[in-house]
Amino acid sequence: MITIEISKNKSGLYTGYRAKGHAKDAPAGESVVCAWVSAVTQMTLIGLESELKFPVAYTADPESGLLAVQLQKEPDAKSQLLIGSMVRTLRQLAAECPKDVRVREHGGESTNV
């Protein structure tokens, strides 16, 4: 199972995310679900860093399927648009593949688990 944890600040703005695990829909290296999650989460990281020049700290470990990204300054409208699009895409995937993907949000006004 791939679990994606979405972090929010007290104002409900996205401050980071962490994806970890592997889907069981296919052997390692052949999973379409893993590829989808990797593409969406990595695209968001690249967009934050390269396109928006937004400071982030991140950790990646392909062996465990980990990508953790944390914003290093207060979120702005553009970072929220990019991360929000990622969250919506991952929620769609979780709805289609509930045995392989789980999305959780933490922080903000309320916690959605």
C-alpha positions in Angstrom: 0.0 0.0 0.0 1.1 3.5 -0.8 0.2 6.1 1.9 0.3 9.8 1.2 0.3 12.1 4.2 -0.6 15.7 3.4 0.4 18.3 6.0 -1.4 21.6 6.6 -0.7 24.5 8.9 -3.2 26.1 11.4 -4.7 28.2 8.6 -5.4 25.0 6.5 -2.7 25.7 3.9 -0.6 22.9 2.5 2.9 22.8 4.0 4.2 19.5 2.7 3.6 15.9 1.8 5.0 12.4 2.3 4.4 9.4 0.1 5.7 6.0 1.1 5.2 2.4 0.1 4.6 0.3 -2.9 1.4 -0.8 -4.6 0.8 -4.5 -5.0 -0.9 -4.4 -8.4 2.2 -5.7 -10.2 5.8 -6.8 -9.5 8.3 -4.2 -8.4 9.2 -1.9 -11.2 6.0 -2.8 -13.2 3.3 -1.1 -11.2 1.2 1.5 -13.0 -0.1 2.7 -9.6 3.4 3.3 -8.3 4.3 5.0 -11.5 1.3 7.3 -11.2 2.0 8.3 -7.6 5.7 8.8 -8.4 5.0 11.0 -11.4 2.5 13.2 -9.6 4.5 13.7 -6.4 7.8 14.2 -8.3 6.1 16.6 -10.7 4.9 18.7 -7.8 8.4 18.7 -6.2 10.0 19.8 -9.5 7.3 22.4 -10.0 7.9 23.9 -6.6 11.6 24.0 -6.9 12.3 24.6 -10.6 9.2 26.6 -11.8 8.2 28.5 -8.7 11.6 28.7 -7.1 9.9 27.8 -3.8 12.3 26.7 -1.1 11.7 23.1 -0.1 13.4 20.4 1.9 13.0 16.8 0.7 14.0 13.2 1.3 13.8 10.5 -1.3 14.4 6.7 -0.9 13.4 4.7 -4.0 13.9 1.4 -2.2 11.1 2.1 0.3 9.1 4.2 -2.1 9.6 7.4 0.1 9.3 11.0 -1.0 8.9 13.6 1.7 8.6 17.3 0.9 8.4 20.2 3.3 7.9 23.8 2.3 10.6 26.0 3.8 8.6 29.3 3.9 5.0 30.3 4.3 2.8 28.8 1.6 1.6 31.2 -1.1 -1.2 31.0 -3.7 1.0 29.3 -6.3 2.4 26.6 -4.0 -1.2 25.9 -2.9 -2.4 25.6 -6.4 0.3 23.1 -7.3 0.0 21.0 -4.1 -3.8 21.2 -4.2 -3.8 19.8 -7.8 -1.5 16.9 -6.6 -3.9 16.2 -3.7 -6.9 16.1 -6.0 -5.2 13.8 -8.5 -4.0 11.4 -5.7 -7.5 11.3 -4.2 -8.9 10.3 -7.6 -6.3 7.5 -7.8 -7.1 6.4 -4.2 -10.8 6.2 -5.1 -10.0 4.1 -8.1 -7.4 1.9 -6.3 -8.4 1.8 -2.6 -6.4 -1.4 -2.0 -3.2 0.3 -3.2 -3.4 4.0 -2.3 -4.5 5.9 0.8 -4.4 9.7 1.2 -4.5 11.4 4.7 -4.5 15.0 5.6 -3.1 16.3 8.9 -3.3 19.7 10.6 -5.4 22.7 9.7 -8.8 23.3 11.1 -9.6 19.6 11.2 -7.9 16.4 10.5 -9.2 14.2 7.7 -8.1 10.6 8.1 
